[in-house]
């Protein structure tokens, strides 16, 4: 596993059924994982976005206090929240993260995950990058609407 994946998993494990809010100190977490604080920033900004069901509040100073709130809704509400927050473009990496989250929350089946991944893969979308990411977002949103 890459360091980013390890940090993401650690933060997600801090959430449990009773705890929908996690507070962390950027510098303490960086020391724990023997990485620079910007690595923590990267993980939080790419893996804990509103489009993935999280709200992040960050305060500078004092080691960089970060509060991450998990949005808990029904399956339909959660998927609509994701659709509404994806935007006009979507990268292959963002699709991978979203699919991983959907599977971990048991919002989709393994078969649905494979279909989402294949339909939005670079092998299928042989277009210039900007057009590819726009089409990928449209396909992904449309498929989610039908799940």
Secondary structure in CASP SS format (residue, H / E / C, confidence):
PFRMAT SS
TARGET T0000
AUTHOR 0000-0000-0000
METHOD secondary structure of the structure
MODEL  1
X C 1.00
X C 1.00
X H 1.00
X H 1.00
X H 1.00
X H 1.00
X H 1.00
X H 1.00
X H 1.00
X H 1.00
X H 1.00
X H 1.00
X H 1.00
X H 1.00
X C 1.00
X C 1.00
X C 1.00
X C 1.00
X C 1.00
X C 1.00
X E 1.00
X E 1.00
X E 1.00
X E 1.00
X E 1.00
X H 1.00
X H 1.00
X H 1.00
X H 1.00
X H 1.00
X H 1.00
X H 1.00
X C 1.00
X C 1.00
X C 1.00
X C 1.00
X H 1.00
X H 1.00
X H 1.00
X H 1.00
X H 1.00
X H 1.00
X H 1.00
X H 1.00
X H 1.00
X H 1.00
X H 1.00
X C 1.00
X C 1.00
X H 1.00
X H 1.00
X H 1.00
X C 1.00
X E 1.00
X E 1.00
X E 1.00
X E 1.00
X E 1.00
X E 1.00
X C 1.00
X C 1.00
X C 1.00
X C 1.00
X C 1.00
X E 1.00
X E 1.00
X E 1.00
X E 1.00
X E 1.00
X E 1.00
X C 1.00
X C 1.00
X C 1.00
X C 1.00
X H 1.00
X H 1.00
X H 1.00
X H 1.00
X H 1.00
X H 1.00
X H 1.00
X H 1.00
X H 1.00
X H 1.00
X H 1.00
X H 1.00
X C 1.00
X C 1.00
X C 1.00
X C 1.00
X C 1.00
X H 1.00
X H 1.00
X H 1.00
X H 1.00
X H 1.00
X H 1.00
X H 1.00
X H 1.00
X H 1.00
X H 1.00
X H 1.00
X H 1.00
X H 1.00
X C 1.00
X C 1.00
X C 1.00
X C 1.00
X C 1.00
X H 1.00
X H 1.00
X H 1.00
X H 1.00
X H 1.00
X H 1.00
X H 1.00
X H 1.00
X H 1.00
X H 1.00
X C 1.00
X C 1.00
X C 1.00
X C 1.00
X C 1.00
X C 1.00
X C 1.00
X C 1.00
X C 1.00
X H 1.00
X H 1.00
X H 1.00
X H 1.00
X H 1.00
X H 1.00
X H 1.00
X H 1.00
X H 1.00
X H 1.00
X H 1.00
X H 1.00
X H 1.00
X H 1.00
X H 1.00
X H 1.00
X H 1.00
X C 1.00
X C 1.00
END
